[in-house]
Amino acid sequence: MKVKIAKYSSLLFVALVSVTLMRMAKAESTATLTVIVDGIRHNKGQVCLRIFSGERGFPFNNTTEVQSGCTQITGKSIKKQFSGLKPGKYAVAVVDDQNGDNKLNKDFLGIPKEGFGISKNPTVSILTGTPKFSDASFSLSKNTTINIKMKYSLDP
């Protein structure tokens, strides 16, 4: 009888350890991305951020992002965290949304009328055009912080 109890106790212990390890592995398979946006020129409105996991829709489409969110402006910089991101390549697009429509407003030539920013801070000019996902993407495999500089005009 003692042998059977010891056997079942061992099996139960192994099962509990296995479940615990699987939960730990699952919990470790996501990361938190912290985005710090610097260079905001005023204290009104909101900064909206979109995280993309691929080229599709980057950086202007507001339906293809993995996660998004807006933060009220209270100073020259804002900080926003995004949790639960799976390991992979990501790029972030930022808009200084002055009119509250959650998108980057542009003039008839396609030039931004609101402040904007892109992860890895690539050059954005008439010559370079809109940055591609590959120019702005970074690998995320653990909790990471990135800095984005707000631009209020195209680069020369």
DSSP file with accessible surface (Angstrom, degrees, kcal/mol):
  #  RESIDUE AA STRUCTURE BP1 BP2  ACC     N-H-->O    O-->H-N    N-H-->O    O-->H-N    TCO  KAPPA ALPHA  PHI   PSI    X-CA   Y-CA   Z-CA
    1    1 A M     >        0   0  172      0, 0.0     4,-2.1     0, 0.0     5,-0.2   0.000 360.0 360.0 360.0 -43.0    0.0    0.0    0.0
    2    2 A K  H  >  +     0   0  180      1,-0.2     4,-2.4     2,-0.2     5,-0.2   0.857 360.0  54.4 -64.2 -33.8    2.8    2.4    0.9
    3    3 A V  H  > S+     0   0  120      2,-0.2     4,-2.5     1,-0.2    -1,-0.2   0.922 108.2  48.6 -66.1 -43.0    4.5    1.7   -2.4
    4    4 A K  H  > S+     0   0  131      2,-0.2     4,-2.7     1,-0.2     5,-0.2   0.917 112.2  48.6 -63.4 -43.1    1.3    2.6   -4.3
    5    5 A I  H  X S+     0   0   95     -4,-2.1     4,-2.7     2,-0.2     5,-0.2   0.935 112.6  48.0 -63.8 -44.0    0.9    5.9   -2.4
    6    6 A A  H  X S+     0   0   53     -4,-2.4     4,-2.3     2,-0.2    -2,-0.2   0.910 112.1  50.5 -62.5 -40.5    4.6    6.8   -3.0
    7    7 A K  H  X S+     0   0  140     -4,-2.5     4,-2.2     2,-0.2    -2,-0.2   0.940 113.7  43.7 -63.9 -47.6    4.1    6.0   -6.7
    8    8 A Y  H  X S+     0   0  152     -4,-2.7     4,-2.7     2,-0.2    -2,-0.2   0.877 111.9  53.9 -66.9 -35.9    1.0    8.1   -7.0
    9    9 A S  H  X S+     0   0   66     -4,-2.7     4,-2.6    -5,-0.2    -1,-0.2   0.919 109.1  48.8 -63.1 -42.0    2.7   10.9   -5.0
   10   10 A S  H  X S+     0   0   73     -4,-2.3     4,-2.5     2,-0.2    -2,-0.2   0.922 112.3  48.0 -63.9 -43.9    5.6   10.9   -7.3
   11   11 A L  H  X S+     0   0  108     -4,-2.2     4,-2.5     2,-0.2    -2,-0.2   0.915 112.2  49.2 -62.9 -43.2    3.3   11.0  -10.4
   12   12 A L  H  X S+     0   0  111     -4,-2.7     4,-2.6     2,-0.2    -2,-0.2   0.931 111.2  49.9 -63.0 -42.2    1.3   13.9   -8.8
   13   13 A F  H  X S+     0   0  138     -4,-2.6     4,-2.5     2,-0.2     5,-0.2   0.936 111.3  48.5 -61.5 -46.2    4.5   15.8   -8.1
   14   14 A V  H  X S+     0   0   84     -4,-2.5     4,-2.5     1,-0.2    -1,-0.2   0.920 111.8  50.2 -61.8 -42.1    5.8   15.3  -11.6
   15   15 A A  H  X S+     0   0   51     -4,-2.5     4,-2.4     2,-0.2    -2,-0.2   0.932 111.3  47.9 -63.8 -43.9    2.5   16.5  -13.0
   16   16 A L  H  X S+     0   0  101     -4,-2.6     4,-2.4     2,-0.2    -2,-0.2   0.916 112.3  49.0 -64.2 -41.9    2.4   19.6  -10.8
   17   17 A V  H  X S+     0   0   56     -4,-2.5     4,-2.7    -5,-0.2     5,-0.2   0.926 110.8  51.1 -62.9 -42.8    6.0   20.5  -11.8
   18   18 A S  H  X S+     0   0   57     -4,-2.5     4,-2.4    -5,-0.2    -2,-0.2   0.933 111.1  47.0 -61.5 -45.5    5.2   20.0  -15.5
   19   19 A V  H  X S+     0   0   62     -4,-2.4     4,-2.4     2,-0.2    -1,-0.2   0.928 112.7  50.1 -63.3 -42.8    2.2   22.3  -15.3
   20   20 A T  H  X S+     0   0   77     -4,-2.4     4,-2.3     1,-0.2    -2,-0.2   0.931 111.4  47.9 -62.2 -44.8    4.2   24.9  -13.4
   21   21 A L  H  X S+     0   0  101     -4,-2.7     4,-2.5     1,-0.2    -1,-0.2   0.899 110.7  51.6 -64.7 -38.9    7.0   24.8  -15.9
   22   22 A M  H  X S+     0   0  129     -4,-2.4     4,-2.4    -5,-0.2    -1,-0.2   0.919 110.6  48.5 -64.6 -41.4    4.5   25.1  -18.8
   23   23 A R  H  X S+     0   0  187     -4,-2.4     4,-2.5     2,-0.2    -2,-0.2   0.908 111.7  49.5 -64.6 -40.4    2.9   28.2  -17.2
   24   24 A M  H  X S+     0   0   94     -4,-2.3     4,-2.0     2,-0.2    -2,-0.2   0.925 111.3  49.0 -64.5 -42.0    6.3   29.8  -16.6
   25   25 A A  H  X S+     0   0   60     -4,-2.5     4,-0.6     1,-0.2    -2,-0.2   0.917 112.5  48.2 -64.3 -40.9    7.3   29.2  -20.2
   26   26 A K  H >< S+     0   0  164     -4,-2.4     3,-1.0     1,-0.2    -2,-0.2   0.920 111.2  50.1 -66.0 -41.5    4.1   30.6  -21.5
   27   27 A A  H >< S+     0   0   70     -4,-2.5     3,-0.8     1,-0.2    -1,-0.2   0.863 110.3  50.7 -65.8 -33.0    4.4   33.7  -19.2
   28   28 A E  H 3< S+     0   0  141     -4,-2.0    -1,-0.2     1,-0.2    -2,-0.2   0.574  90.6  80.6 -82.0  -7.0    8.0   34.3  -20.4
   29   29 A S  T << S+     0   0   55     -3,-1.0     2,-0.3    -4,-0.6    -1,-0.2   0.434  87.6  62.6 -84.5   3.8    7.0   34.1  -24.1
   30   30 A T    <   -     0   0   61     -3,-0.8     2,-0.3    56,-0.2    56,-0.2  -0.877  66.0-159.3-123.9 161.1    5.7   37.7  -24.1
   31   31 A A  E     -A   85   0A   2     54,-2.6    54,-2.3    -2,-0.3     2,-0.5  -0.907  16.7-123.0-134.4 163.2    7.5   41.0  -23.6
   32   32 A T  E     -     0   0A  32     -2,-0.3   112,-2.2    51,-0.2     2,-0.5  -0.922  19.6-155.2-107.7 131.0    6.7   44.6  -22.6
   33   33 A L  E     -Ab  82 144A   0     49,-2.9    49,-2.6    -2,-0.5     2,-0.5  -0.933   4.9-162.7-105.8 123.3    7.7   47.4  -24.9
   34   34 A T  E     -Ab  81 145A  11    110,-3.0   112,-2.5    -2,-0.5     2,-0.5  -0.939   6.0-163.2-105.4 125.9    8.1   50.8  -23.4
   35   35 A V  E     -Ab  80 146A   0     45,-3.0    45,-2.3    -2,-0.5     2,-0.5  -0.949   4.2-167.3-113.1 124.3    8.1   53.7  -25.8
   36   36 A I  E     -Ab  79 147A  42    110,-2.6   112,-2.8    -2,-0.5     2,-0.5  -0.960   5.3-162.7-110.0 123.9    9.5   57.1  -24.8
   37   37 A V  E     -Ab  78 148A   0     41,-2.4    41,-1.9    -2,-0.5     2,-0.3  -0.951  12.2-174.8-110.1 120.4    8.6   60.0  -27.2
   38   38 A D  E     +Ab  77 149A  46    110,-2.5   112,-3.0    -2,-0.5    39,-0.2  -0.732  52.3  48.7-110.2 161.9   10.8   63.1  -26.8
   39   39 A G        +     0   0   42     37,-0.7     2,-0.3    -2,-0.3    38,-0.2   0.690  59.3 165.0  87.6  21.4   10.6   66.5  -28.4
   40   40 A I        -     0   0    2     36,-2.5    -1,-0.3    -3,-0.2   112,-0.0  -0.543  25.8-153.7 -71.8 134.3    7.0   67.4  -27.9
   41   41 A R        +     0   0  164     -2,-0.3     2,-0.3     2,-0.0    -1,-0.1   0.460  64.6  21.4 -93.3  -4.3    6.5   71.1  -28.5
   42   42 A H        -     0   0   44     33,-0.2    33,-0.2     2,-0.1    32,-0.1  -0.907  68.4-117.9-152.2 178.9    3.4   71.9  -26.5
   43   43 A N  S    S+     0   0  105     -2,-0.3     2,-0.3    31,-0.1    33,-0.1  -0.067  78.7  87.2-118.2  30.4    1.2   70.7  -23.6
   44   44 A K  S    S+     0   0  137     31,-0.1     2,-0.1     2,-0.1    -2,-0.1  -0.916  72.9  13.8-129.1 156.9   -2.1   70.1  -25.3
   45   45 A G  S    S-     0   0   24     -2,-0.3    28,-2.1    28,-0.1     2,-0.3  -0.434  82.2 -74.5  85.5-156.3   -3.7   67.1  -27.1
   46   46 A Q  E     -CD  72  97B  32     51,-1.3    51,-1.7    26,-0.3     2,-0.5  -0.952  22.0-128.9-143.1 157.4   -2.5   63.6  -27.1
   47   47 A V  E     -CD  71  96B   0     24,-2.8    24,-2.5    -2,-0.3     2,-0.4  -0.959  25.7-158.5-108.9 125.9    0.2   61.4  -28.6
   48   48 A a  E     -CD  70  95B   4     47,-2.6    47,-2.5    -2,-0.5     2,-0.4  -0.896   6.3-165.1-107.9 136.3   -1.0   58.2  -30.3
   49   49 A L  E     -CD  69  94B   1     20,-3.1    20,-2.1    -2,-0.4     2,-0.4  -0.945   5.7-168.1-122.9 141.5    1.2   55.2  -30.9
   50   50 A R  E     -CD  68  93B  19     43,-2.4    43,-2.3    -2,-0.4     2,-0.5  -0.998   9.1-152.5-129.5 133.2    0.7   52.2  -33.1
   51   51 A I  E     -CD  67  92B   0     16,-3.1    15,-3.4    -2,-0.4    16,-1.1  -0.913  14.2-168.0-107.4 126.5    2.8   49.0  -33.0
   52   52 A F  E     - D   0  91B   1     39,-3.1    39,-2.0    -2,-0.5    13,-0.1  -0.883  19.6-164.9-113.7 146.1    3.1   47.1  -36.3
   53   53 A S  S    S+     0   0   71     11,-0.4     2,-0.3    -2,-0.4    36,-0.2   0.293  75.0  12.6-110.0   8.5    4.5   43.5  -36.7
   54   54 A G  S    S-     0   0   27      2,-0.2     4,-0.2    37,-0.1    37,-0.1  -0.978  86.3 -86.8-168.6 176.4    4.9   43.7  -40.5
   55   55 A E  S >  S+     0   0   96     -2,-0.3     3,-1.8     2,-0.1     2,-0.1   0.812  85.8 109.0 -64.4 -32.5    5.0   45.9  -43.6
   56   56 A R  T 3  S-     0   0  192      1,-0.3    -2,-0.2     3,-0.0    -3,-0.1  -0.254  99.3  -9.5 -57.9 115.1    1.2   45.8  -44.1
   57   57 A G  T 3> S+     0   0   25      1,-0.3     4,-2.6    -2,-0.1    -1,-0.3   0.300  94.2 178.8  85.1 -11.7   -0.3   49.2  -43.3
   58   58 A F  T <4  -     0   0   18     -3,-1.8    -1,-0.3     1,-0.3    75,-0.2  -0.497  57.1  -3.9 -71.2 136.7    2.9   50.6  -41.8
   59   59 A P  T  4 S+     0   0    6      0, 0.0    -1,-0.3     0, 0.0    -9,-0.1  -0.970 134.4  30.1-104.0   3.0    3.0   53.4  -40.7
   60   60 A F  T  4 S+     0   0   80     -3,-0.2    44,-0.2    43,-0.1    -2,-0.2   0.738  83.1 101.3-100.8 -23.1   -0.4   55.1  -41.4
   61   61 A N     <  -     0   0   61     -4,-2.6     3,-0.3     1,-0.1     4,-0.1  -0.424  50.8-161.3 -69.3 133.4   -3.1   52.5  -41.4
   62   62 A N  S    S+     0   0   80      1,-0.2    -1,-0.1    -2,-0.2    -4,-0.0   0.171  83.1  53.8-102.0  20.0   -5.1   52.4  -38.2
   63   63 A T  S    S+     0   0  107     -6,-0.1    -1,-0.2     0, 0.0    -2,-0.1   0.437  97.9  58.7-125.5  -4.2   -6.5   48.9  -38.6
   64   64 A T  S    S+     0   0   21     -3,-0.3   -11,-0.4    -7,-0.1    -2,-0.1   0.384  75.8 114.4-108.7   4.8   -3.4   46.7  -39.1
   65   65 A E        -     0   0   43     -4,-0.1   -13,-0.3   -13,-0.1     3,-0.1  -0.358  62.5-139.3 -75.9 157.8   -1.5   47.5  -36.0
   66   66 A V  S    S-     0   0   64    -15,-3.4     2,-0.3     1,-0.3   -14,-0.2   0.882  86.1  -5.9 -78.2 -45.1   -0.8   44.8  -33.3
   67   67 A Q  E     +C   51   0B  58    -16,-1.1   -16,-3.1     2,-0.0    -1,-0.3  -0.974  68.6 177.9-145.2 157.7   -1.5   47.2  -30.4
   68   68 A S  E     +C   50   0B  64     -2,-0.3     2,-0.3   -18,-0.2   -18,-0.2  -0.972   4.9 160.9-154.3 166.2   -2.2   50.9  -30.1
   69   69 A G  E     -C   49   0B  17    -20,-2.1   -20,-3.1    -2,-0.3     2,-0.3  -0.925  25.3-129.5 179.3 157.3   -2.9   53.6  -27.6
   70   70 A a  E     -C   48   0B  46     -2,-0.3     2,-0.4   -22,-0.3   -22,-0.2  -0.902  14.0-161.6-119.7 150.7   -2.9   57.3  -26.9
   71   71 A T  E     -C   47   0B  35    -24,-2.5   -24,-2.8    -2,-0.3     2,-0.1  -0.999  25.9-114.0-132.8 133.1   -1.5   59.3  -24.0
   72   72 A Q  E     -C   46   0B 119     -2,-0.4     2,-0.4   -26,-0.2   -26,-0.3  -0.396  34.8-115.8 -63.3 140.3   -2.3   62.8  -22.9
   73   73 A I        +     0   0    8    -28,-2.1   -28,-0.1     1,-0.1    -1,-0.1  -0.648  45.9 157.2 -80.2 129.1    0.5   65.3  -23.4
   74   74 A T        -     0   0  120     -2,-0.4     2,-0.3     3,-0.3    -1,-0.1   0.342  65.4 -13.3-129.6  -1.1    1.7   66.7  -20.0
   75   75 A G  S    S-     0   0   21    -33,-0.2   -33,-0.2     2,-0.1    -1,-0.1  -0.897  96.5 -52.6-172.2-158.4    5.2   67.8  -20.9
   76   76 A K  S    S+     0   0  133     -2,-0.3   -36,-2.5   -35,-0.1   -37,-0.7   0.568 116.8  28.9 -79.8 -10.5    8.0   67.6  -23.4
   77   77 A S  E     -A   38   0A  55    -39,-0.2    -3,-0.3   -38,-0.2     2,-0.3  -0.980  63.2-157.7-145.5 159.1    8.0   63.7  -23.4
   78   78 A I  E     -A   37   0A   9    -41,-1.9   -41,-2.4    -2,-0.3     2,-0.4  -0.926   6.5-151.1-132.1 160.9    5.5   60.9  -22.9
   79   79 A K  E     +A   36   0A 135     -2,-0.3     2,-0.4   -43,-0.2   -43,-0.2  -1.000  15.1 177.6-135.0 131.4    6.0   57.2  -21.9
   80   80 A K  E     -A   35   0A  58    -45,-2.3   -45,-3.0    -2,-0.4     2,-0.4  -1.000  13.3-151.5-136.9 136.1    3.7   54.4  -22.9
   81   81 A Q  E     -A   34   0A 115     -2,-0.4     2,-0.4   -47,-0.2   -47,-0.2  -0.873   4.4-165.7-110.0 143.0    3.9   50.7  -22.2
   82   82 A F  E     -A   33   0A   5    -49,-2.6   -49,-2.9    -2,-0.4     3,-0.3  -0.991  14.9-166.3-126.5 120.2    2.6   47.9  -24.3
   83   83 A S  E     +     0   0A  69     -2,-0.4   -51,-0.2   -51,-0.2    -2,-0.0  -0.624  57.8  38.9-105.7 162.7    2.4   44.4  -22.7
   84   84 A G  E     +     0   0A  43      1,-0.2     2,-0.4    -2,-0.2    -1,-0.2   0.679  68.1 156.1  78.9  20.7    1.9   40.9  -24.0
   85   85 A L  E     -A   31   0A   3    -54,-2.3   -54,-2.6    -3,-0.3    -1,-0.2  -0.643  38.1-131.7 -82.5 133.0    3.9   41.2  -27.3
   86   86 A K        -     0   0  148     -2,-0.4   -56,-0.2   -56,-0.2    54,-0.1  -0.459  38.2 -84.3 -77.4 152.7    5.3   38.0  -28.7
   87   87 A P  S    S+     0   0   75      0, 0.0     2,-0.3     0, 0.0    54,-0.2  -0.291  84.9  87.6 -56.2 138.6    8.9   37.8  -29.7
   88   88 A G  E    S-G  140   0C  34     52,-2.3    52,-3.0    -3,-0.1     2,-0.4  -0.979  78.8 -45.5 162.8-167.3    9.4   39.1  -33.2
   89   89 A K  E     +G  139   0C 109     -2,-0.3     2,-0.3   -36,-0.2    50,-0.2  -0.809  54.7 173.2 -98.2 136.7   10.1   42.2  -35.3
   90   90 A Y  E     -G  138   0C  15     48,-2.5    48,-2.4    -2,-0.4     2,-0.3  -0.939  18.0-164.1-138.4 158.7    8.1   45.4  -34.6
   91   91 A A  E     -D   52   0B   0    -39,-2.0   -39,-3.1    -2,-0.3     2,-0.4  -0.979  13.7-145.1-140.3 150.0    8.0   49.0  -35.7
   92   92 A V  E     -D   51   0B   0     44,-0.4    27,-2.4    -2,-0.3     2,-0.4  -0.953   6.6-164.3-122.1 134.8    6.2   51.9  -34.0
   93   93 A A  E     -DE  50 118B   8    -43,-2.3   -43,-2.4    -2,-0.4     2,-0.4  -0.953  11.7-164.6-115.4 137.2    4.5   55.0  -35.6
   94   94 A V  E     -DE  49 117B   2     23,-3.0    23,-2.0    -2,-0.4     2,-0.4  -0.956   6.0-169.1-126.1 141.0    3.7   58.0  -33.4
   95   95 A V  E     -DE  48 116B   9    -47,-2.5   -47,-2.6    -2,-0.4     2,-1.4  -0.997  24.1-140.0-131.2 132.0    1.4   61.0  -34.1
   96   96 A D  E     -D   47   0B   1     19,-2.8     2,-1.4    -2,-0.4    19,-0.5  -0.747  32.6-158.4 -83.6  90.2    1.1   64.2  -32.1
   97   97 A D  E     +D   46   0B   0    -51,-1.7   -51,-1.3    -2,-1.4     3,-0.4  -0.581  24.7 167.2 -83.5  91.9   -2.7   64.2  -32.5
   98   98 A Q  S    S+     0   0   65     -2,-1.4    -1,-0.2     1,-0.2   -53,-0.1   0.785  75.3  43.2 -76.8 -29.2   -3.8   67.7  -32.0
   99   99 A N  S    S-     0   0   96    -53,-0.1    -1,-0.2   -54,-0.0    -2,-0.1   0.389 105.2-119.5-103.4   4.7   -7.4   67.4  -33.3
  100  100 A G  S    S+     0   0   47     -3,-0.4    -2,-0.1   -54,-0.1    -3,-0.1   0.665  76.6 122.4  73.8  19.2   -8.2   64.1  -31.5
  101  101 A D  S    S-     0   0   54      2,-0.2    -1,-0.1     1,-0.0     3,-0.1   0.416  73.6-126.7 -95.1   4.4   -8.9   62.1  -34.7
  102  102 A N  S    S+     0   0   72      1,-0.2     2,-0.3    -5,-0.1    -5,-0.0   0.758  75.9  88.0  61.6  27.7   -6.3   59.4  -33.9
  103  103 A K  S    S-     0   0  105     -7,-0.0     2,-0.6   -42,-0.0    -2,-0.2  -0.974  84.8 -96.0-148.0 164.2   -4.5   59.7  -37.2
  104  104 A L        -     0   0   18     -2,-0.3     2,-0.3   -44,-0.2    -7,-0.1  -0.730  38.1-146.3 -83.5 116.8   -1.8   61.7  -38.9
  105  105 A N        -     0   0   32     -2,-0.6     8,-3.5     7,-0.0     9,-0.8  -0.689  19.9-173.4 -85.6 137.3   -3.3   64.6  -40.9
  106  106 A K  B     -H  112   0D  85     -2,-0.3     2,-0.0     6,-0.3     5,-0.0  -0.895  21.6-115.8-127.9 158.7   -1.5   65.5  -44.1
  107  107 A D    >   -     0   0   54      4,-2.6     3,-2.2    -2,-0.3    -1,-0.1  -0.183  49.9 -82.9 -82.8-177.1   -1.8   68.3  -46.6
  108  108 A F  T 3  S+     0   0  191      1,-0.3    -1,-0.1     2,-0.1    -2,-0.0   0.713 131.4  54.1 -65.0 -17.4   -2.8   67.7  -50.3
  109  109 A L  T 3  S-     0   0  121      2,-0.1    -1,-0.3     3,-0.0     0, 0.0   0.477 120.7-107.3 -90.4  -4.3    0.9   66.9  -51.1
  110  110 A G  S <  S+     0   0   41     -3,-2.2    -2,-0.1     1,-0.3     3,-0.0   0.566  72.2 142.9  89.2  10.3    1.0   64.2  -48.4
  111  111 A I        -     0   0   51      1,-0.1    -4,-2.6     2,-0.0    -1,-0.3  -0.700  58.4-104.8 -86.3 130.7    3.2   66.2  -46.1
  112  112 A P  B     -H  106   0D  27      0, 0.0    -6,-0.3     0, 0.0    42,-0.1  -0.250  26.7-169.7 -57.9 136.6    2.3   65.8  -42.4
  113  113 A K  S    S+     0   0  149     -8,-3.5     2,-0.3     2,-0.1    -7,-0.2   0.450  74.2  52.9-100.6  -7.5    0.4   68.7  -40.8
  114  114 A E  S    S-     0   0   19     -9,-0.8   -17,-0.1     1,-0.1    37,-0.1  -0.854 100.1 -85.9-122.7 161.8    0.9   67.2  -37.3
  115  115 A G        +     0   0    1    -19,-0.5   -19,-2.8    -2,-0.3     2,-0.3  -0.292  51.7 177.0 -64.5 151.3    4.0   66.0  -35.4
  116  116 A F  E     -EF  95 151B  11     35,-2.4    35,-3.3   -21,-0.3     2,-0.3  -0.962  14.8-169.9-150.6 165.3    5.1   62.4  -36.1
  117  117 A G  E     -E   94   0B   1    -23,-2.0   -23,-3.0    -2,-0.3     2,-0.4  -0.983   6.7-156.1-158.1 155.7    7.8   59.9  -35.2
  118  118 A I  E >   -E   93   0B  11     31,-0.3     3,-2.0    -2,-0.3    31,-0.3  -0.991  35.4 -96.0-135.8 141.4    9.0   56.5  -36.3
  119  119 A S  T 3  S+     0   0    1    -27,-2.4    29,-0.1    -2,-0.4   -84,-0.0  -0.210 112.6  24.0 -55.8 147.7   11.0   53.9  -34.3
  120  120 A K  T 3  S-     0   0  128     27,-0.4    -1,-0.3     1,-0.2    28,-0.1   0.461 111.4-110.3  68.1   3.7   14.7   54.0  -35.0
  121  121 A N    <   -     0   0   59     -3,-2.0    -1,-0.2     1,-0.1    -2,-0.1   0.855  48.5-170.1  46.9  54.5   14.2   57.7  -36.0
  122  122 A P        -     0   0   22      0, 0.0     2,-0.2     0, 0.0    -4,-0.1  -0.283  32.3 -89.1 -70.8 160.7   14.8   57.3  -39.8
  123  123 A T        -     0   0   82      7,-0.1     2,-0.5    31,-0.0    31,-0.1  -0.502  40.3-166.2 -67.2 133.0   15.2   60.2  -42.1
  124  124 A V        +     0   0   12     -2,-0.2    31,-3.8    29,-0.1     2,-0.3  -0.953  28.8 135.3-125.3 107.9   11.8   61.3  -43.5
  125  125 A S     >  -     0   0   11     -2,-0.5     4,-2.7     4,-0.4    -2,-0.0  -0.868  69.6 -95.0-141.7 175.6   12.1   63.7  -46.4
  126  126 A I  T  4 S+     0   0  140     29,-0.4     4,-0.1    -2,-0.3    -1,-0.1   0.895 126.1  47.7 -62.1 -35.9   10.7   64.4  -49.8
  127  127 A L  T  4 S+     0   0  168      1,-0.2    -1,-0.2     2,-0.1    -3,-0.0   0.901 118.8  36.7 -72.4 -42.1   13.6   62.4  -51.3
  128  128 A T  T  4 S-     0   0   80      1,-0.1    -2,-0.2     3,-0.0    -1,-0.2   0.774  93.4-164.9 -83.2 -27.3   13.4   59.4  -48.9
  129  129 A G     <  -     0   0   32     -4,-2.7    -4,-0.4     2,-0.0    -1,-0.1  -0.222  49.0 -12.4  72.3-165.1    9.6   59.3  -48.7
  130  130 A T  S    S-     0   0   75     -6,-0.1    -6,-0.1     1,-0.1    -7,-0.1  -0.494  82.3-109.3 -69.9 130.7    7.7   57.4  -46.1
  131  131 A P        -     0   0   11      0, 0.0     2,-0.2     0, 0.0    -1,-0.1  -0.276  30.2-125.8 -60.6 146.5   10.0   55.0  -44.2
  132  132 A K    >>  -     0   0  124      1,-0.1     3,-1.0    -3,-0.1     4,-0.9  -0.534  23.9-108.4 -87.0 159.8    9.6   51.3  -44.8
  133  133 A F  H >> S+     0   0   20      1,-0.3     4,-1.8     2,-0.2     3,-1.0   0.897 120.3  57.8 -53.7 -41.3    8.9   48.7  -42.1
  134  134 A S  H 34 S+     0   0   74      1,-0.3    -1,-0.3     2,-0.2   -79,-0.0   0.795 103.8  52.7 -64.4 -27.0   12.5   47.4  -42.6
  135  135 A D  H <4 S+     0   0   84     -3,-1.0    -1,-0.3     1,-0.2    -2,-0.2   0.697 120.7  31.6 -77.7 -20.9   13.9   50.9  -41.9
  136  136 A A  H << S+     0   0    0     -3,-1.0   -44,-0.4    -4,-0.9    -2,-0.2   0.488  94.4 109.0-115.4  -6.6   12.1   51.2  -38.6
  137  137 A S     <  -     0   0    8     -4,-1.8     2,-0.3    -5,-0.2   -46,-0.2  -0.359  38.6-178.8 -83.1 155.9   11.8   47.7  -37.3
  138  138 A F  E     -G   90   0C  28    -48,-2.4   -48,-2.5    -2,-0.1     2,-0.4  -0.955  31.3-102.8-144.3 156.6   13.6   46.2  -34.3
  139  139 A S  E     -G   89   0C  84     -2,-0.3     2,-0.5   -50,-0.2   -50,-0.2  -0.689  29.3-165.4 -85.8 138.2   13.7   42.8  -32.7
  140  140 A L  E     +G   88   0C   2    -52,-3.0   -52,-2.3    -2,-0.4     3,-0.1  -0.985  32.6 137.6-125.5 116.9   11.8   42.3  -29.5
  141  141 A S  S    S+     0   0   90     -2,-0.5     2,-0.3     1,-0.3    -1,-0.1   0.430  73.5  18.7-131.9 -11.9   12.5   39.2  -27.4
  142  142 A K  S    S-     0   0  148   -110,-0.1    -1,-0.3  -111,-0.0  -111,-0.1  -0.900 108.4 -52.9-146.9 174.7   12.5   40.6  -23.9
  143  143 A N        -     0   0  112     -2,-0.3     2,-0.3  -113,-0.2  -110,-0.2  -0.335  68.4-179.9 -56.9 128.7   11.3   43.7  -22.1
  144  144 A T  E     -b   33   0A  38   -112,-2.2  -110,-3.0     2,-0.0     2,-0.4  -0.976  26.1-151.2-138.5 148.1   12.6   46.7  -24.1
  145  145 A T  E     -b   34   0A  83     -2,-0.3     2,-0.3  -112,-0.2  -110,-0.2  -0.977  17.1-175.2-119.2 132.5   12.6   50.5  -24.1
  146  146 A I  E     -b   35   0A  28   -112,-2.5  -110,-2.6    -2,-0.4     2,-0.4  -0.921  15.2-140.7-122.8 154.4   12.9   52.5  -27.2
  147  147 A N  E     -b   36   0A  89     -2,-0.3     2,-0.4  -112,-0.2   -27,-0.4  -0.952  14.1-170.3-114.4 135.5   13.2   56.3  -27.8
  148  148 A I  E     -b   37   0A   0   -112,-2.8  -110,-2.5    -2,-0.4     2,-0.5  -0.988  14.9-141.5-125.1 132.7   11.4   58.1  -30.6
  149  149 A K  E     -b   38   0A 124     -2,-0.4   -31,-0.3   -31,-0.3     2,-0.2  -0.821  21.3-127.2 -93.9 127.3   12.1   61.8  -31.4
  150  150 A M        -     0   0   16   -112,-3.0     2,-0.4    -2,-0.5   -33,-0.2  -0.515  23.0-157.5 -72.1 137.1    9.0   63.8  -32.5
  151  151 A K  B     -F  116   0B  32    -35,-3.3   -35,-2.4    -2,-0.2     3,-0.1  -0.940  17.5-173.6-115.1 142.1    9.3   65.6  -35.8
  152  152 A Y  S    S+     0   0   50     -2,-0.4     2,-0.3   -37,-0.2    -1,-0.1   0.273  74.9  20.2-116.8   7.3    7.3   68.6  -36.8
  153  153 A S  S    S-     0   0   76    -37,-0.1    -1,-0.1   -29,-0.1   -29,-0.1  -0.961  93.4 -81.0-159.7 168.1    8.5   68.9  -40.4
  154  154 A L        -     0   0   40     -2,-0.3   -29,-0.2   -42,-0.1    -2,-0.1  -0.388  52.7-101.7 -70.9 154.4   10.2   66.8  -43.0
  155  155 A D              0   0   42    -31,-3.8   -29,-0.4     1,-0.1    -1,-0.1  -0.453 360.0 360.0 -72.1 151.1   14.0   66.3  -42.7
  156  156 A P              0   0  159      0, 0.0    -1,-0.1     0, 0.0   -32,-0.0  -0.213 360.0 360.0 -67.9 360.0   16.0   68.4  -45.1
